[in-house]
């Protein structure tokens, strides 16, 4: 797989995770005062996804840097 393909794949993963994360947070907001255990679990899941998103963004940035270095 080329670096360009890896960047594309990471971008697709980021878009998917961001959409899923937003969906979870929207669900939490719309739930109101219901089962606090469920809400807590959903918040934890959303926070874990946020960490994964940050990790993928760092990977994407490293891949882009490699591309720029290869172009020079």
Residue pairs with C-beta under 8 A, 6 or more apart in sequence:
1 9
3 63
3 66
3 67
3 70
4 67
6 63
7 60
7 63
7 64
7 67
10 56
10 59
10 60
10 63
11 60
13 56
14 53
14 56
14 57
14 60
17 49
17 52
17 53
17 56
18 53
20 49
21 46
21 49
21 50
21 53
24 42
24 45
24 46
24 49
25 46
27 42
28 39
28 42
28 43
28 46
31 38
31 39
